[in-house]
Amino acid sequence: MEDIIVDIDWAGGRACNNPRNSMMRIQSCFFGLQYIMVNACADLKDLSQLCFVPNLQFVLVLRCSRMETIINLSKLGGDANVAKEFNLFAKLKRLDLAFLPALESVYKTALPLPCLKQH
């Protein structure tokens, strides 16, 4: 399995200075991605890049000892309005989080998760 690294630079390079425009462009790159599993990534502190995955349905995060939050839009140059506009995790059906001793939150405020199923 290959590692995928997504590095977004809102302030320069090829990325636009407006996070909303950049998010729309980047979301199309991950349109088909529905499932993601992150396991034993000791130095990973967040998964903010998941905000670029519009059709994400299943998220499994295990044994990431330094994971503090799942989504941190301020790290990407966005704000709460961006989260509402793009309806983060709108299609998420399952969220499994386990063995994350440093985890403080999924996101800084409650997100509507209309498709999330209890299991």
N, CA, C and O atoms as CSV, one atom per row, in Angstrom:
chain,resi,resn,atom,element,x,y,z
A,1,MET,N,N,0.831,-1.160,0.000
A,1,MET,CA,C,0.000,0.000,0.000
A,1,MET,C,C,0.888,1.240,0.000
A,1,MET,O,O,1.836,1.321,0.781
A,2,GLU,N,N,0.595,2.186,-0.851
A,2,GLU,CA,C,1.391,3.396,-0.945
A,2,GLU,C,C,0.859,4.474,-0.014
A,2,GLU,O,O,-0.343,4.549,0.241
A,3,ASP,N,N,1.761,5.308,0.493
A,3,ASP,CA,C,1.359,6.452,1.301
A,3,ASP,C,C,0.889,7.556,0.381
A,3,ASP,O,O,1.480,7.784,-0.675
A,4,ILE,N,N,-0.170,8.243,0.772
A,4,ILE,CA,C,-0.662,9.396,0.022
A,4,ILE,C,C,-0.472,10.614,0.899
A,4,ILE,O,O,-0.962,10.661,2.027
A,5,ILE,N,N,0.234,11.588,0.385
A,5,ILE,CA,C,0.487,12.809,1.129
A,5,ILE,C,C,-0.206,13.951,0.404
A,5,ILE,O,O,0.009,14.156,-0.791
A,6,VAL,N,N,-1.032,14.691,1.121
A,6,VAL,CA,C,-1.710,15.859,0.560
A,6,VAL,C,C,-1.178,17.065,1.307
A,6,VAL,O,O,-1.374,17.188,2.516
A,7,ASP,N,N,-0.511,17.950,0.597
A,7,ASP,CA,C,0.054,19.134,1.205
A,7,ASP,C,C,-0.596,20.349,0.561
A,7,ASP,O,O,-0.416,20.596,-0.632
A,8,ILE,N,N,-1.349,21.104,1.348
A,8,ILE,CA,C,-2.067,22.259,0.830
A,8,ILE,C,C,-1.393,23.524,1.339
A,8,ILE,O,O,-1.162,23.668,2.540
A,9,ASP,N,N,-1.082,24.425,0.447
A,9,ASP,CA,C,-0.493,25.703,0.816
A,9,ASP,C,C,-1.453,26.795,0.376
A,9,ASP,O,O,-1.448,27.192,-0.789
A,10,TRP,N,N,-2.285,27.288,1.302
A,10,TRP,CA,C,-3.288,28.294,0.935
A,10,TRP,C,C,-2.636,29.607,0.534
A,10,TRP,O,O,-3.209,30.355,-0.259
A,11,ALA,N,N,-1.470,29.903,1.052
A,11,ALA,CA,C,-0.901,31.233,0.874
A,11,ALA,C,C,-0.048,31.388,-0.380
A,11,ALA,O,O,0.380,32.503,-0.678
A,12,GLY,N,N,0.210,30.347,-1.104
A,12,GLY,CA,C,1.067,30.523,-2.261
A,12,GLY,C,C,1.074,29.310,-3.149
A,12,GLY,O,O,0.219,28.433,-3.028
A,13,GLY,N,N,2.028,29.259,-4.033
A,13,GLY,CA,C,2.135,28.135,-4.960
A,13,GLY,C,C,0.951,28.087,-5.906
A,13,GLY,O,O,0.439,29.127,-6.319
A,14,ARG,N,N,0.516,26.892,-6.248
A,14,ARG,CA,C,-0.590,26.735,-7.177
A,14,ARG,C,C,-1.944,26.895,-6.516
A,14,ARG,O,O,-2.946,27.072,-7.210
A,15,ALA,N,N,-2.004,26.836,-5.173
A,15,ALA,CA,C,-3.281,26.956,-4.476
A,15,ALA,C,C,-3.737,28.409,-4.474
A,15,ALA,O,O,-2.927,29.330,-4.372
A,16,CYS,N,N,-5.022,28.594,-4.585
A,16,CYS,CA,C,-5.627,29.921,-4.563
A,16,CYS,C,C,-5.662,30.435,-3.126
A,16,CYS,O,O,-5.701,29.639,-2.188
A,17,ASN,N,N,-5.649,31.742,-2.945
A,17,ASN,CA,C,-5.698,32.300,-1.601
A,17,ASN,C,C,-7.068,32.176,-0.952
A,17,ASN,O,O,-7.184,32.359,0.259
A,18,ASN,N,N,-8.095,31.877,-1.709
A,18,ASN,CA,C,-9.428,31.700,-1.151
A,18,ASN,C,C,-9.651,30.220,-0.865
A,18,ASN,O,O,-9.750,29.428,-1.802
A,19,PRO,N,N,-9.733,29.823,0.419
A,19,PRO,CA,C,-9.880,28.404,0.757
A,19,PRO,C,C,-11.108,27.756,0.121
A,19,PRO,O,O,-11.072,26.573,-0.216
A,20,ARG,N,N,-12.183,28.504,-0.046
A,20,ARG,CA,C,-13.392,27.927,-0.630
A,20,ARG,C,C,-13.155,27.480,-2.075
A,20,ARG,O,O,-13.587,26.396,-2.468
A,21,ASN,N,N,-12.482,28.297,-2.852
A,21,ASN,CA,C,-12.187,27.932,-4.244
A,21,ASN,C,C,-11.230,26.750,-4.306
A,21,ASN,O,O,-11.410,25.837,-5.112
A,22,SER,N,N,-10.225,26.770,-3.462
A,22,SER,CA,C,-9.261,25.678,-3.442
A,22,SER,C,C,-9.914,24.378,-3.009
A,22,SER,O,O,-9.621,23.317,-3.561
A,23,MET,N,N,-10.804,24.457,-2.018
A,23,MET,CA,C,-11.471,23.246,-1.539
A,23,MET,C,C,-12.318,22.624,-2.638
A,23,MET,O,O,-12.337,21.402,-2.782
A,24,MET,N,N,-13.018,23.442,-3.415
A,24,MET,CA,C,-13.835,22.896,-4.505
A,24,MET,C,C,-12.961,22.180,-5.534
A,24,MET,O,O,-13.309,21.102,-6.014
A,25,ARG,N,N,-11.839,22.784,-5.860
A,25,ARG,CA,C,-10.948,22.197,-6.856
A,25,ARG,C,C,-10.334,20.891,-6.335
A,25,ARG,O,O,-10.257,19.905,-7.068
A,26,ILE,N,N,-9.909,20.886,-5.098
A,26,ILE,CA,C,-9.261,19.714,-4.520
A,26,ILE,C,C,-10.267,18.601,-4.270
A,26,ILE,O,O,-9.932,17.428,-4.432
A,27,GLN,N,N,-11.503,18.944,-3.874
A,27,GLN,CA,C,-12.513,17.926,-3.608
A,27,GLN,C,C,-12.741,17.047,-4.833
A,27,GLN,O,O,-12.994,15.850,-4.692
A,28,SER,N,N,-12.658,17.613,-6.013
A,28,SER,CA,C,-12.890,16.819,-7.218
A,28,SER,C,C,-11.817,15.739,-7.389
A,28,SER,O,O,-12.067,14.723,-8.038
A,29,CYS,N,N,-10.632,15.945,-6.816
A,29,CYS,CA,C,-9.566,14.944,-6.899
A,29,CYS,C,C,-9.898,13.690,-6.091
A,29,CYS,O,O,-9.451,12.595,-6.434
A,30,PHE,N,N,-10.667,13.840,-5.036
A,30,PHE,CA,C,-10.979,12.734,-4.137
A,30,PHE,C,C,-12.449,12.336,-4.202
A,30,PHE,O,O,-12.974,11.760,-3.249
A,31,PHE,N,N,-13.106,12.631,-5.291
A,31,PHE,CA,C,-14.543,12.402,-5.426
A,31,PHE,C,C,-14.922,10.942,-5.220
A,31,PHE,O,O,-15.961,10.660,-4.623
A,32,GLY,N,N,-14.106,10.006,-5.698
A,32,GLY,CA,C,-14.432,8.588,-5.604
A,32,GLY,C,C,-14.009,7.917,-4.311
A,32,GLY,O,O,-14.371,6.764,-4.076
A,33,LEU,N,N,-13.257,8.599,-3.469
A,33,LEU,CA,C,-12.778,8.000,-2.228
A,33,LEU,C,C,-13.917,7.906,-1.220
A,33,LEU,O,O,-14.540,8.914,-0.888
A,34,GLN,N,N,-14.194,6.684,-0.727
A,34,GLN,CA,C,-15.293,6.484,0.215
A,34,GLN,C,C,-14.838,5.896,1.542
A,34,GLN,O,O,-15.549,6.024,2.539
A,35,TYR,N,N,-13.691,5.265,1.581
A,35,TYR,CA,C,-13.228,4.559,2.769
A,35,TYR,C,C,-11.785,4.947,3.061
A,35,TYR,O,O,-10.949,5.000,2.159
A,36,ILE,N,N,-11.504,5.217,4.333
A,36,ILE,CA,C,-10.124,5.481,4.717
A,36,ILE,C,C,-9.856,4.845,6.081
A,36,ILE,O,O,-10.668,4.936,7.001
A,37,MET,N,N,-8.697,4.202,6.180
A,37,MET,CA,C,-8.247,3.627,7.436
A,37,MET,C,C,-6.853,4.170,7.733
A,37,MET,O,O,-5.960,4.133,6.886
A,38,VAL,N,N,-6.687,4.671,8.945
A,38,VAL,CA,C,-5.398,5.166,9.401
A,38,VAL,C,C,-5.056,4.349,10.644
A,38,VAL,O,O,-5.810,4.337,11.617
A,39,ASN,N,N,-3.913,3.667,10.601
A,39,ASN,CA,C,-3.551,2.752,11.680
A,39,ASN,C,C,-2.097,2.952,12.071
A,39,ASN,O,O,-1.206,2.922,11.223
A,40,ALA,N,N,-1.868,3.153,13.348
A,40,ALA,CA,C,-0.520,3.205,13.927
A,40,ALA,C,C,0.375,4.261,13.291
A,40,ALA,O,O,1.517,3.983,12.927
A,41,CYS,N,N,-0.151,5.463,13.162
A,41,CYS,CA,C,0.651,6.603,12.693
A,41,CYS,C,C,0.967,7.454,13.917
A,41,CYS,O,O,0.230,8.383,14.248
A,42,ALA,N,N,2.054,7.131,14.575
A,42,ALA,CA,C,2.372,7.700,15.882
A,42,ALA,C,C,2.517,9.217,15.891
A,42,ALA,O,O,2.180,9.848,16.892
A,43,ASP,N,N,3.002,9.820,14.819
A,43,ASP,CA,C,3.247,11.258,14.819
A,43,ASP,C,C,2.117,12.083,14.215
A,43,ASP,O,O,2.205,13.310,14.186
A,44,LEU,N,N,1.080,11.452,13.742
A,44,LEU,CA,C,-0.032,12.152,13.105
A,44,LEU,C,C,-0.904,12.832,14.156
A,44,LEU,O,O,-1.372,12.177,15.087
A,45,LYS,N,N,-1.130,14.156,14.015
A,45,LYS,CA,C,-1.906,14.900,15.007
A,45,LYS,C,C,-3.329,15.194,14.545
A,45,LYS,O,O,-4.197,15.462,15.376
A,46,ASP,N,N,-3.589,15.149,13.242
A,46,ASP,CA,C,-4.940,15.390,12.739
A,46,ASP,C,C,-5.078,14.811,11.339
A,46,ASP,O,O,-4.100,14.407,10.710
A,47,LEU,N,N,-6.303,14.784,10.876
A,47,LEU,CA,C,-6.611,14.305,9.525
A,47,LEU,C,C,-7.386,15.389,8.772
A,47,LEU,O,O,-8.375,15.101,8.098
A,48,SER,N,N,-6.935,16.617,8.892
A,48,SER,CA,C,-7.661,17.751,8.325
A,48,SER,C,C,-7.881,17.633,6.821
A,48,SER,O,O,-8.841,18.191,6.290
A,49,GLN,N,N,-7.010,16.921,6.140
A,49,GLN,CA,C,-7.166,16.763,4.695
A,49,GLN,C,C,-8.438,16.000,4.325
A,49,GLN,O,O,-8.856,16.026,3.167
A,50,LEU,N,N,-9.056,15.324,5.289
A,50,LEU,CA,C,-10.310,14.619,5.001
A,50,LEU,C,C,-11.417,15.572,4.588
A,50,LEU,O,O,-12.412,15.143,4.005
A,51,CYS,N,N,-11.265,16.858,4.879
A,51,CYS,CA,C,-12.302,17.812,4.461
A,51,CYS,C,C,-12.350,17.937,2.938
A,51,CYS,O,O,-13.283,18.533,2.400
A,52,PHE,N,N,-11.368,17.388,2.245
A,52,PHE,CA,C,-11.345,17.419,0.783
A,52,PHE,C,C,-11.939,16.166,0.156
A,52,PHE,O,O,-11.816,15.962,-1.052
A,53,VAL,N,N,-12.575,15.332,0.955
A,53,VAL,CA,C,-13.139,14.068,0.476
A,53,VAL,C,C,-14.666,14.151,0.610
A,53,VAL,O,O,-15.210,13.801,1.658
A,54,PRO,N,N,-15.356,14.605,-0.429
A,54,PRO,CA,C,-16.789,14.890,-0.314
A,54,PRO,C,C,-17.687,13.669,-0.163
A,54,PRO,O,O,-18.788,13.793,0.375
A,55,ASN,N,N,-17.261,12.504,-0.615
A,55,ASN,CA,C,-18.114,11.317,-0.571
A,55,ASN,C,C,-17.642,10.278,0.434
A,55,ASN,O,O,-17.965,9.097,0.311
A,56,LEU,N,N,-16.887,10.711,1.416
A,56,LEU,CA,C,-16.356,9.809,2.426
A,56,LEU,C,C,-17.498,9.179,3.225
A,56,LEU,O,O,-18.357,9.883,3.756
A,57,GLN,N,N,-17.498,7.847,3.302
A,57,GLN,CA,C,-18.563,7.134,4.007
A,57,GLN,C,C,-18.065,6.370,5.229
A,57,GLN,O,O,-18.820,6.187,6.185
A,58,PHE,N,N,-16.822,5.924,5.218
A,58,PHE,CA,C,-16.284,5.112,6.308
A,58,PHE,C,C,-14.913,5.639,6.713
A,58,PHE,O,O,-14.024,5.776,5.872
A,59,VAL,N,N,-14.741,5.933,7.997
A,59,VAL,CA,C,-13.458,6.394,8.527
A,59,VAL,C,C,-13.106,5.513,9.722
A,59,VAL,O,O,-13.896,5.365,10.655
A,60,LEU,N,N,-11.921,4.938,9.677
A,60,LEU,CA,C,-11.408,4.108,10.760
A,60,LEU,C,C,-10.036,4.649,11.145
A,60,LEU,O,O,-9.125,4.685,10.318
A,61,VAL,N,N,-9.889,5.068,12.397
A,61,VAL,CA,C,-8.625,5.602,12.888
A,61,VAL,C,C,-8.260,4.847,14.162
A,61,VAL,O,O,-9.004,4.866,15.143
A,62,LEU,N,N,-7.110,4.183,14.136
A,62,LEU,CA,C,-6.679,3.327,15.238
A,62,LEU,C,C,-5.234,3.612,15.638
A,62,LEU,O,O,-4.395,3.912,14.789
A,63,ARG,N,N,-4.958,3.519,16.902
A,63,ARG,CA,C,-3.593,3.518,17.435
A,63,ARG,C,C,-2.705,4.659,16.908
A,63,ARG,O,O,-1.564,4.433,16.504
A,64,CYS,N,N,-3.235,5.852,16.920
A,64,CYS,CA,C,-2.445,7.038,16.564
A,64,CYS,C,C,-2.246,7.817,17.862
A,64,CYS,O,O,-3.101,8.616,18.244
A,65,SER,N,N,-1.143,7.593,18.526
A,65,SER,CA,C,-0.949,8.056,19.893
A,65,SER,C,C,-0.931,9.576,20.063
A,65,SER,O,O,-1.171,10.067,21.166
A,66,ARG,N,N,-0.654,10.323,19.010
A,66,ARG,CA,C,-0.616,11.783,19.129
A,66,ARG,C,C,-1.786,12.483,18.438
A,66,ARG,O,O,-1.801,13.711,18.354
A,67,MET,N,N,-2.747,11.739,17.951
A,67,MET,CA,C,-3.915,12.316,17.273
A,67,MET,C,C,-4.699,13.181,18.268
A,67,MET,O,O,-5.195,12.684,19.279
A,68,GLU,N,N,-4.804,14.490,17.964
A,68,GLU,CA,C,-5.479,15.431,18.850
A,68,GLU,C,C,-6.889,15.763,18.380
A,68,GLU,O,O,-7.796,15.926,19.196
A,69,THR,N,N,-7.071,15.862,17.092
A,69,THR,CA,C,-8.366,16.189,16.510
A,69,THR,C,C,-8.440,15.551,15.131
A,69,THR,O,O,-7.410,15.268,14.519
A,70,ILE,N,N,-9.643,15.326,14.643
A,70,ILE,CA,C,-9.764,14.746,13.311
A,70,ILE,C,C,-9.690,15.854,12.258
A,70,ILE,O,O,-8.898,15.761,11.321
A,71,ILE,N,N,-10.500,16.889,12.402
A,71,ILE,CA,C,-10.503,18.008,11.453
A,71,ILE,C,C,-10.127,19.291,12.171
A,71,ILE,O,O,-10.718,19.635,13.195
A,72,ASN,N,N,-9.134,20.003,11.628
A,72,ASN,CA,C,-8.714,21.297,12.148
A,72,ASN,C,C,-8.615,22.251,10.961
A,72,ASN,O,O,-7.553,22.396,10.356
A,73,LEU,N,N,-9.736,22.899,10.636
A,73,LEU,CA,C,-9.742,23.780,9.463
A,73,LEU,C,C,-8.840,24.989,9.622
A,73,LEU,O,O,-8.321,25.498,8.629
A,74,SER,N,N,-8.641,25.460,10.839
A,74,SER,CA,C,-7.761,26.614,11.009
A,74,SER,C,C,-6.343,26.281,10.561
A,74,SER,O,O,-5.619,27.162,10.101
A,75,LYS,N,N,-5.944,25.032,10.688
A,75,LYS,CA,C,-4.628,24.602,10.221
A,75,LYS,C,C,-4.519,24.732,8.699
A,75,LYS,O,O,-3.436,24.961,8.161
A,76,LEU,N,N,-5.656,24.581,8.018
A,76,LEU,CA,C,-5.672,24.667,6.561
A,76,LEU,C,C,-6.043,26.055,6.059
A,76,LEU,O,O,-6.154,26.269,4.851
A,77,GLY,N,N,-6.233,26.991,6.967
A,77,GLY,CA,C,-6.567,28.348,6.558
A,77,GLY,C,C,-8.050,28.581,6.400
A,77,GLY,O,O,-8.447,29.640,5.914
A,78,GLY,N,N,-8.887,27.637,6.789
A,78,GLY,CA,C,-10.338,27.789,6.678
A,78,GLY,C,C,-10.947,28.207,8.002
A,78,GLY,O,O,-10.243,28.433,8.986
A,79,ASP,N,N,-12.280,28.309,8.010
A,79,ASP,CA,C,-12.987,28.676,9.234
A,79,ASP,C,C,-14.278,27.881,9.340
A,79,ASP,O,O,-14.550,27.012,8.511
A,80,ALA,N,N,-15.062,28.174,10.347
A,80,ALA,CA,C,-16.301,27.433,10.584
A,80,ALA,C,C,-17.270,27.556,9.418
A,80,ALA,O,O,-18.011,26.614,9.137
A,81,ASN,N,N,-17.282,28.691,8.736
A,81,ASN,CA,C,-18.187,28.864,7.595
A,81,ASN,C,C,-17.860,27.889,6.469
A,81,ASN,O,O,-18.756,27.421,5.767
A,82,VAL,N,N,-16.586,27.588,6.301
A,82,VAL,CA,C,-16.181,26.621,5.278
A,82,VAL,C,C,-16.763,25.251,5.610
A,82,VAL,O,O,-17.238,24.547,4.719
A,83,ALA,N,N,-16.728,24.871,6.881
A,83,ALA,CA,C,-17.273,23.575,7.299
A,83,ALA,C,C,-18.757,23.489,6.985
A,83,ALA,O,O,-19.231,22.448,6.532
A,84,LYS,N,N,-19.493,24.556,7.217
A,84,LYS,CA,C,-20.933,24.559,6.935
A,84,LYS,C,C,-21.206,24.524,5.442
A,84,LYS,O,O,-22.077,23.784,4.986
A,85,GLU,N,N,-20.473,25.312,4.683
A,85,GLU,CA,C,-20.675,25.383,3.236
A,85,GLU,C,C,-20.418,24.047,2.548
A,85,GLU,O,O,-21.148,23.667,1.632
A,86,PHE,N,N,-19.387,23.338,2.985
A,86,PHE,CA,C,-19.022,22.087,2.338
A,86,PHE,C,C,-19.619,20.868,3.022
A,86,PHE,O,O,-19.399,19.738,2.586
A,87,ASN,N,N,-20.375,21.092,4.094
A,87,ASN,CA,C,-21.087,20.014,4.778
A,87,ASN,C,C,-20.156,18.820,5.034
A,87,ASN,O,O,-20.374,17.720,4.526
A,88,LEU,N,N,-19.128,19.067,5.825
A,88,LEU,CA,C,-18.138,18.040,6.126
A,88,LEU,C,C,-18.794,16.769,6.640
A,88,LEU,O,O,-19.678,16.820,7.496
A,89,PHE,N,N,-18.372,15.656,6.130
A,89,PHE,CA,C,-18.849,14.330,6.531
A,89,PHE,C,C,-20.343,14.134,6.287
A,89,PHE,O,O,-20.975,13.347,6.991
A,90,ALA,N,N,-20.913,14.817,5.324
A,90,ALA,CA,C,-22.351,14.720,5.055
A,90,ALA,C,C,-22.784,13.303,4.694
A,90,ALA,O,O,-23.930,12.931,4.949
A,91,LYS,N,N,-21.897,12.506,4.109
A,91,LYS,CA,C,-22.249,11.150,3.687
A,91,LYS,C,C,-21.653,10.076,4.590
A,91,LYS,O,O,-21.764,8.885,4.303
A,92,LEU,N,N,-21.024,10.499,5.674
A,92,LEU,CA,C,-20.359,9.558,6.565
A,92,LEU,C,C,-21.371,8.614,7.217
A,92,LEU,O,O,-22.321,9.055,7.865
A,93,LYS,N,N,-21.156,7.321,7.036
A,93,LYS,CA,C,-22.034,6.298,7.614
A,93,LYS,C,C,-21.437,5.679,8.866
A,93,LYS,O,O,-22.159,5.248,9.765
A,94,ARG,N,N,-20.103,5.638,8.915
A,94,ARG,CA,C,-19.455,4.975,10.045
A,94,ARG,C,C,-18.156,5.701,10.394
A,94,ARG,O,O,-17.347,6.017,9.522
A,95,LEU,N,N,-17.982,5.953,11.678
A,95,LEU,CA,C,-16.772,6.584,12.198
A,95,LEU,C,C,-16.293,5.738,13.367
A,95,LEU,O,O,-16.945,5.683,14.409
A,96,ASP,N,N,-15.155,5.082,13.194
A,96,ASP,CA,C,-14.575,4.244,14.241
A,96,ASP,C,C,-13.272,4.874,14.704
A,96,ASP,O,O,-12.345,5.056,13.914
A,97,LEU,N,N,-13.204,5.204,15.971
A,97,LEU,CA,C,-12.019,5.794,16.581
A,97,LEU,C,C,-11.640,4.943,17.778
A,97,LEU,O,O,-12.457,4.747,18.677
A,98,ALA,N,N,-10.415,4.434,17.806
A,98,ALA,CA,C,-10.010,3.560,18.903
A,98,ALA,C,C,-8.533,3.729,19.229
A,98,ALA,O,O,-7.705,3.928,18.341
A,99,PHE,N,N,-8.222,3.648,20.503
A,99,PHE,CA,C,-6.842,3.726,20.990
A,99,PHE,C,C,-6.174,5.028,20.545
A,99,PHE,O,O,-5.086,5.024,19.969
A,100,LEU,N,N,-6.859,6.144,20.828
A,100,LEU,CA,C,-6.368,7.482,20.496
A,100,LEU,C,C,-6.275,8.287,21.800
A,100,LEU,O,O,-7.147,9.112,22.073
A,101,PRO,N,N,-5.236,8.058,22.605
A,101,PRO,CA,C,-5.166,8.652,23.942
A,101,PRO,C,C,-5.122,10.178,23.968
A,101,PRO,O,O,-5.528,10.772,24.967
A,102,ALA,N,N,-4.649,10.832,22.919
A,102,ALA,CA,C,-4.547,12.294,22.907
A,102,ALA,C,C,-5.740,12.973,22.226
A,102,ALA,O,O,-5.792,14.201,22.164
A,103,LEU,N,N,-6.690,12.196,21.719
A,103,LEU,CA,C,-7.821,12.769,20.977
A,103,LEU,C,C,-8.680,13.639,21.881
A,103,LEU,O,O,-9.151,13.199,22.929
A,104,GLU,N,N,-8.875,14.895,21.449
A,104,GLU,CA,C,-9.706,15.843,22.189
A,104,GLU,C,C,-11.065,16.030,21.531
A,104,GLU,O,O,-12.069,16.203,22.223
A,105,SER,N,N,-11.109,15.997,20.184
A,105,SER,CA,C,-12.375,16.213,19.490
A,105,SER,C,C,-12.275,15.747,18.039
A,105,SER,O,O,-11.185,15.557,17.500
A,106,VAL,N,N,-13.430,15.573,17.432
A,106,VAL,CA,C,-13.483,15.290,16.002
A,106,VAL,C,C,-13.356,16.611,15.252
A,106,VAL,O,O,-12.616,16.717,14.274
A,107,TYR,N,N,-14.085,17.608,15.724
A,107,TYR,CA,C,-14.057,18.954,15.148
A,107,TYR,C,C,-14.379,19.912,16.289
A,107,TYR,O,O,-14.934,19.487,17.303
A,108,LYS,N,N,-14.051,21.170,16.151
A,108,LYS,CA,C,-14.206,22.099,17.280
A,108,LYS,C,C,-15.661,22.343,17.681
A,108,LYS,O,O,-15.927,22.738,18.816
A,109,THR,N,N,-16.602,22.114,16.769
A,109,THR,CA,C,-18.024,22.216,17.097
A,109,THR,C,C,-18.728,20.958,16.586
A,109,THR,O,O,-18.145,20.166,15.845
A,110,ALA,N,N,-19.961,20.789,16.984
A,110,ALA,CA,C,-20.726,19.625,16.525
A,110,ALA,C,C,-21.001,19.733,15.032
A,110,ALA,O,O,-21.354,20.801,14.531
A,111,LEU,N,N,-20.839,18.629,14.333
A,111,LEU,CA,C,-21.136,18.571,12.904
A,111,LEU,C,C,-22.429,17.778,12.697
A,111,LEU,O,O,-22.648,16.774,13.376
A,112,PRO,N,N,-23.283,18.211,11.776
A,112,PRO,CA,C,-24.438,17.390,11.469
A,112,PRO,C,C,-23.952,16.150,10.694
A,112,PRO,O,O,-23.232,16.275,9.703
A,113,LEU,N,N,-24.339,15.004,11.139
A,113,LEU,CA,C,-23.935,13.743,10.493
A,113,LEU,C,C,-25.196,12.956,10.161
A,113,LEU,O,O,-25.513,11.976,10.835
A,114,PRO,N,N,-25.920,13.383,9.119
A,114,PRO,CA,C,-27.231,12.791,8.826
A,114,PRO,C,C,-27.200,11.321,8.431
A,114,PRO,O,O,-28.205,10.628,8.595
A,115,CYS,N,N,-26.096,10.829,7.922
A,115,CYS,CA,C,-26.032,9.433,7.460
A,115,CYS,C,C,-25.362,8.496,8.445
A,115,CYS,O,O,-25.336,7.287,8.216
A,116,LEU,N,N,-24.819,9.020,9.538
A,116,LEU,CA,C,-24.107,8.198,10.506
A,116,LEU,C,C,-25.063,7.186,11.140
A,116,LEU,O,O,-26.148,7.532,11.607
A,117,LYS,N,N,-24.628,5.934,11.139
A,117,LYS,CA,C,-25.440,4.858,11.693
A,117,LYS,C,C,-24.809,4.348,12.980
A,117,LYS,O,O,-23.588,4.241,13.095
A,118,GLN,N,N,-25.671,4.036,13.950
A,118,GLN,CA,C,-25.179,3.462,15.192
A,118,GLN,C,C,-25.009,1.972,15.020
A,118,GLN,O,O,-25.869,1.306,14.444
A,119,HIS,N,N,-23.894,1.439,15.519
A,119,HIS,CA,C,-23.672,-0.010,15.416
A,119,HIS,C,C,-23.204,-0.566,16.732
A,119,HIS,O,O,-22.963,-1.769,16.843
